[in-house]
Amino acid sequence: MKVTIVGAGAVGASCAEYIAIKDFASEIVLVDIKEGFAEGKAMDLMQTASLNGFDSKITGVTGDYSKTAGSDVVVITSGIPRKPGMTREELIGINANIVKEVSASLIKYSPETVVIVVSNPMDTMTYLVHKTTGLPKNRIIGMGGALDSARFKYFLSEALECPPSDVDGMVIGGHSDTGMVPLARLATRNSVPVTAFLSEDRLNQVTEDTKVGGATLTKLLGTSAWYAPGAAVSALVQAIACDQKKLFPCSVLLEGEYGLNDLCIGVPAILGKNGLEKIVEIELNEAEKSKMQESAKGVKGTNDLLEF
């Protein structure tokens, strides 16, 4: 199993580290445009192998996509990160050109690969890969919902004063501060609805904290977060590489599902060896449907800024 990660910055390197530690990939390739950067990150990570007990081989290359040939899964994290006060949408002009060039280079050497898009604005970048590569929809996946849901579960666990492992919850919709749709109604603590433990006001606060979770971290850190995004990506890669048939909310191309067409947005999806195995349509109430439609409107507005 070979995995390529484009972008050896904080998110890409964290993703590589988590994949290596899980020890399911025989080879991990880091690619970056900065001379020697990916090579240095790869060497640093490989020097943890005997300490962390993994056998995955990590190599780094500067812009040489021939070294990525035969990758089963490729991850695109490249692009400029958010700065404090910057929206994900403001990144579109710069990152669209980067993602378009990177995806073409990857597919040239790995035409059967599954692509996971992390670059922001993530839903629009995922849509861009669909429109410019011609790959089937099952082989292009945007990471956002998996990360947003992990943040939702964290905030729920804090409110409940319980371990995050006790909590299950899901965020669908666009990967943006205004587009996320945390499904508080369906969230549970060991199968008990969280509404049995939390007041409506407290649950609304959890929802709002989740929606600005990325912006909160950007303000605190001075740049985009990396540990949770890296972990979210590694979980998706593992589900595909190990054919786990796990369900994650992630950004996929909709063709009528949830009453939406011709856009990529976060919905529950089962991931396995073919990438996207199935889109799961859950019954939303009227308020959730309305929020999903509003989120889709925002994503389409950002898509309209693309130049193919």
C-alpha positions in Angstrom: 0.0 0.0 0.0 1.5 3.3 -1.2 0.3 6.7 0.0 1.4 10.1 -1.4 0.9 13.3 0.5 1.4 16.6 -1.3 2.4 19.4 1.0 4.9 18.6 3.7 3.8 21.4 6.0 2.2 20.9 9.4 -0.9 19.1 8.2 0.8 16.9 5.6 3.6 15.9 8.0 1.1 15.1 10.8 -0.9 13.0 8.4 2.2 11.1 7.4 3.1 10.6 11.0 -0.3 9.2 12.0 -0.4 6.9 8.9 3.1 5.6 9.8 2.3 5.0 13.4 -0.8 3.0 12.4 1.6 0.9 10.3 -0.8 -0.1 7.5 1.1 1.6 4.6 4.3 0.1 3.2 5.4 3.4 1.6 4.6 7.0 2.3 5.8 9.7 -0.1 5.9 13.4 0.9 6.0 15.9 -1.9 6.7 19.7 -1.6 7.9 22.5 -3.8 10.4 23.9 -1.2 13.8 22.4 -1.9 14.8 19.8 0.6 11.8 20.4 2.9 9.9 17.1 2.2 13.2 15.3 2.3 13.9 16.7 5.8 10.5 16.0 7.1 10.7 12.4 5.8 14.1 11.9 7.4 12.9 13.3 10.7 9.9 11.1 10.7 11.9 8.0 9.8 14.2 8.6 12.8 11.1 8.0 15.0 10.5 4.6 13.4 12.5 2.5 15.9 11.0 4.6 18.8 7.4 4.4 17.6 7.6 0.8 16.3 6.5 1.2 12.6 7.9 -0.3 9.4 6.4 2.1 6.9 9.1 3.7 4.6 8.7 7.5 4.4 10.5 9.3 1.6 10.5 13.0 0.6 10.9 14.6 -2.8 11.0 18.1 -4.2 8.4 18.3 -7.0 9.3 15.0 -8.6 5.9 13.3 -9.1 7.5 10.3 -10.9 8.3 9.2 -7.3 4.6 9.0 -6.5 3.9 6.5 -9.3 1.6 3.6 -8.3 0.1 5.4 -5.3 -3.2 3.8 -4.0 -4.3 6.9 -2.2 -3.1 10.5 -2.7 -3.7 13.4 -0.3 -3.6 17.0 -1.4 -2.9 19.4 1.5 -0.9 21.9 -0.6 -1.9 25.6 -0.7 -1.6 28.6 1.6 -3.0 28.1 5.1 -5.5 30.5 6.7 -4.3 33.4 8.7 -6.2 35.0 11.6 -9.3 36.9 10.2 -9.1 35.1 6.9 -12.0 33.0 5.6 -11.4 29.7 3.8 -13.1 31.2 0.8 -10.5 33.9 0.5 -7.9 31.3 -0.4 -9.7 30.2 -3.6 -7.7 32.2 -6.2 -4.3 31.0 -5.1 -5.2 27.5 -4.0 -7.3 26.6 -7.1 -4.3 26.9 -9.4 -2.2 24.8 -7.0 -4.8 22.1 -6.6 -5.4 21.9 -10.4 -1.7 21.5 -11.2 -1.0 19.0 -8.3 -4.0 16.7 -9.1 -3.0 16.5 -12.8 0.6 15.6 -11.9 -0.6 12.9 -9.4 -3.0 11.3 -11.8 -0.4 11.2 -14.6 1.6 8.7 -12.5 -1.2 7.1 -10.5 -4.3 7.0 -12.8 -6.2 4.5 -10.6 -5.6 6.3 -7.3 -8.2 7.7 -4.8 -7.8 11.4 -4.2 -8.4 13.0 -0.8 -8.6 16.8 -0.9 -7.7 18.8 2.2 -6.8 22.2 0.6 -9.2 25.1 1.4 -11.9 26.0 0.5 -12.2 22.3 0.7 -15.6 21.6 -0.8 -14.8 23.8 -3.8 -11.3 22.3 -4.2 -12.9 18.9 -4.2 -15.4 20.0 -6.9 -12.5 21.5 -8.9 -10.7 18.1 -8.9 -13.9 16.5 -10.2 -14.3 19.0 -13.0 -10.7 19.0 -14.2 -9.6 15.4 -13.8 -12.5 13.4 -15.1 -12.0 10.8 -12.4 -15.2 8.9 -11.3 -17.0 10.3 -8.3 -16.0 7.4 -6.0 -12.3 8.3 -6.3 -12.5 12.0 -5.2 -13.2 12.7 -1.5 -13.0 15.9 0.5 -11.8 15.5 4.1 -13.8 18.3 5.9 -16.7 16.5 7.6 -14.5 14.0 9.4 -12.6 16.9 11.0 -15.7 18.9 11.8 -17.3 15.9 13.4 -14.3 15.2 15.5 -14.4 18.8 16.7 -18.1 18.5 17.4 -17.5 15.4 19.5 -14.8 17.2 21.4 -17.0 20.1 22.3 -19.8 17.7 23.3 -17.5 15.8 25.6 -16.4 19.0 27.2 -20.0 20.1 27.8 -20.9 16.6 29.1 -17.7 16.3 31.2 -17.1 12.8 29.8 -14.4 11.2 27.6 -14.7 11.9 23.9 -14.9 8.1 23.3 -18.3 8.2 25.0 -19.7 10.6 22.4 -21.0 10.1 18.9 -22.0 12.9 16.6 -21.9 14.1 13.1 -21.5 17.4 11.1 -22.7 17.6 7.5 -22.9 20.5 5.1 -20.1 22.8 3.9 -16.7 23.0 5.5 -17.0 26.6 6.4 -17.8 28.7 9.5 -21.3 29.4 8.2 -21.9 26.2 6.2 -21.5 23.5 8.9 -24.7 21.6 10.0 -23.9 19.9 13.3 -26.7 17.3 13.9 -27.2 17.9 17.6 -30.6 16.1 17.4 -28.8 12.8 16.6 -25.8 13.1 18.9 -25.5 10.5 21.6 -23.5 9.6 24.7 -23.3 5.8 24.6 -26.5 5.6 22.6 -28.4 8.0 25.0 -29.4 11.3 23.2 -27.3 14.2 24.5 -30.5 16.1 24.9 -31.0 14.0 28.1 -27.9 15.6 29.6 -27.6 19.1 28.1 -30.0 22.0 28.0 -31.0 23.5 24.6 -28.9 26.6 25.3 -25.8 24.6 26.1 -26.3 22.4 23.1 -26.7 25.5 20.9 -23.4 26.8 22.3 -21.7 23.5 21.4 -23.0 23.8 17.9 -21.7 27.4 17.5 -18.3 26.5 19.0 -18.1 23.7 16.5 -18.9 25.9 13.5 -16.1 28.3 14.4 -13.7 25.6 15.7 -11.2 26.1 12.9 -11.3 29.9 13.2 -10.8 29.7 16.9 -7.7 27.6 16.5 -6.4 29.9 13.7 -6.7 32.9 16.1 -4.9 31.0 18.9 -2.2 29.5 16.8 -1.7 32.3 14.2 -2.2 29.7 11.4 -4.4 26.7 10.6 -4.5 23.7 13.0 -2.7 20.5 12.1 -3.0 17.7 14.6 -6.7 17.1 14.2 -6.7 17.7 10.4 -3.8 15.2 10.1 -5.6 12.7 12.2 -8.8 13.1 10.2 -7.0 12.5 6.9 -5.2 9.5 8.3 -8.5 8.0 9.4 -9.9 8.4 5.8 -6.8 6.9 4.2 -6.9 3.9 6.6 -10.6 3.3 5.9 -9.8 3.1 2.1 -6.5 1.3 2.3 -7.8 -1.3 4.7 -11.2 -1.6 3.1 -12.9 -0.9 6.4 -16.3 0.2 5.1 -16.3 2.9 7.8 -18.9 5.7 7.8 -17.5 9.3 7.8 -19.1 12.5 6.8 -17.0 13.8 4.0 -17.3 16.0 0.9 -18.4 14.0 -2.2 -20.1 14.8 -5.5 -23.9 14.8 -5.1 -26.2 13.9 -8.0 -29.6 14.2 -6.5 -28.8 12.9 -3.0 -30.3 15.2 -0.3 -32.0 17.1 -3.1 -28.7 18.5 -4.3 -26.9 18.4 -7.6 -23.5 19.3 -9.1 -21.6 20.2 -6.0 -19.4 18.6 -3.4 -20.6 18.9 0.2 -20.3 17.0 3.4 -22.7 14.0 3.8 -22.4 10.6 5.5 -20.4 8.3 3.3 -19.1 4.7 3.6 -15.4 4.4 2.6 -13.6 1.3 1.4 -11.1 0.0 -1.1 -13.0 1.8 -4.0 -13.0 5.1 -2.2 -16.6 6.2 -1.8 -18.6 3.0 -1.6 -22.0 4.5 -0.7 -23.6 7.8 0.2 -25.9 7.4 3.2 -29.1 9.4 3.1 -30.4 10.1 6.6 -33.8 11.6 7.3 -33.4 15.3 8.2 -36.0 17.4 9.9 -37.2 20.6 8.3 -34.8 22.8 10.2 -31.8 20.6 9.2 -33.0 20.5 5.6 -33.2 24.3 5.5 -29.7 24.6 6.9 -28.4 22.1 4.4 -29.9 24.0 1.5 -28.4 27.3 2.8 -25.0 25.6 3.2 -25.3 24.3 -0.4 -26.1 27.8 -1.6 -22.9 29.1 0.0 -20.8 26.3 -1.5 -22.2 26.9 -5.0 -21.5 30.6 -4.6 -17.8 29.8 -3.9 -17.8 27.3 -6.8 -18.9 30.1 -9.1 -15.6 31.9 -8.5 -13.7 29.0 -10.1 -12.1 29.4 -13.5 -11.6 26.1 -15.2 
